Amino acid sequence: MNADSKASRDVNPGGIDPDSPIAPERALVPAVARLNARRVETGFWPKMRRVATRSPFAVDALAVWRCARDPATPRTAKAMMLAALAYFVLPTDALPDILAAVGFTDDAAVFAALLAVIGKHLKPEHRAAAEADLKRLRGED
């Protein structure tokens, strides 16, 4: 099979112009956003319970989760948040989380990039709720 025989026009020659701007209507496909939402719904809290004490960005992940559930957050930002959270909960990872010191590096990079793009949607109440969640998960309350 070669690239010319693939079904997607985005894979075939001439399908993507790397110099053109990213089109949100193609990058944030509703079916993909729904799949990410299901992954996050089933996997986020179990993963947070396992890694809350070890993850250096746990409060960011919790704040993003809170923001993604906020009805006031724009749909495009939610889809991007759900993609980052889905990557966080996936059992297969570029760098497995069990590796000491480097296991969360890829997840942290994803969250750093996400926050650089959509961080303006995170409200103080999302952060406050995330900090309270983290205290509960760590048994500090």
N, C-alpha and C positions, 0 to 999 in steps of 0.2 A: 504494500500500500504506500502510495506517495502522497504528498501534500495536495496534488491536483485532484485526487480521488476522494478527499475528505468531504463530508457533508457540509461543514460549516463554511460560510463565505468568509469568515474571519480568519480561517486557516489558509484558504486558497490564495495564490498570488493576487495582489491588487485589492484584497479584502480590507486591509488595515493600512492606513497611512500613519507611520509612527510620529510624524510631525503635526498631525491634526490633534485638536483638543479631545480629551476624553468625553465621550457622550454619556451622561448619566443614564439615559434611557436604555443604553446597552450594557453599561457596567453594573447597574443595579437592577438586574432582572427580577421581577416579582417572584418567580418560582424559586430563585436562589435565595432571596430574602426570606421566603417562607420556610425553606429548608434550614437556613441558619437559625431562624427563630425557634424551630423545633429542636435543633441541636442544643441551643442555649437553654431552652425550657427544661429539657431533660438532664443536661449535663452540668450546668453552671454551679448550682449549689453543692452537689456532691464533690465537684472538683475544688470549690472554695473551702469546703470543710477539710479536705485533705491537705491543701497547700497554704492555707491562710497564715500559718505561723512561719512559713519558709519563703513566701513570695514577696519580693521587695516592692511590688506594685499592686498588692492586694487592694489597697484603698482605691487606686485608680480603676481597677477592674470592677469593683463594687459600685463606684460612682458612675462608670459607663453603663453598667447594668441598670442602675436606678434611672439614669437619663434616658436609656432606650425604652424604658417602660412608661415614661412621662408622656401623656397625650399632647403636651405642648411642644415636644421635640419634633422638628420637621422629618418627614418620611425618609428623605434621602440620608440625613444624618443617622437616623435609626438603622437604616439598612447597612451603613458603614459600621456602626457600632456592633450590630449583630454579627457582621462578618468577622470583626476582630474577636468578639466573644466566642464565636464558633471555633475559630482557630485555637483559642485558649483551651477550650474543652475537648478538642479532638484528641483521641488517644494516640494517634500517630503525630509525630512532631518532628520538626527539623532537628531540634536538639531535645532529646528526652528530658523531662523534668526531673528524673531521678539522678541525673548527673550533677554532682555537687558543684556549686559555684557557676556553672555555665548553663544549666538546664533551663533556666527561665530567660536566658538572654534573648532568644528569638521572640518569645512572647512579649518581653519588655520593649523590644524594638517595634513590634506591631502596635502596642499601646502608645508608645511615644509618637509614632507617625500618625496614628489616629487622633491623638490629642492635639497635635500640631494643626490638623486639618479641621476638626470639628469641636475642639475644646471650648469654643465660645458658647456652645450649647449646654455645657455643664454648669449648673447653677449651684450657689452655695448650699441650698437644701439637699442637692444630690450628694455633695461631699460630706455634709454633716450626717446624713443617713448612712453613708458608706462607712464613715468612721465609727458610728454606733454599731453597725453590722459587724465590723471587724473586731470591735471589743467583745461583742457577744461570741463570735466564732473563736476568739482566743481565750474566752472564759474570764475576761477582765471586768465584767459588770456584776 
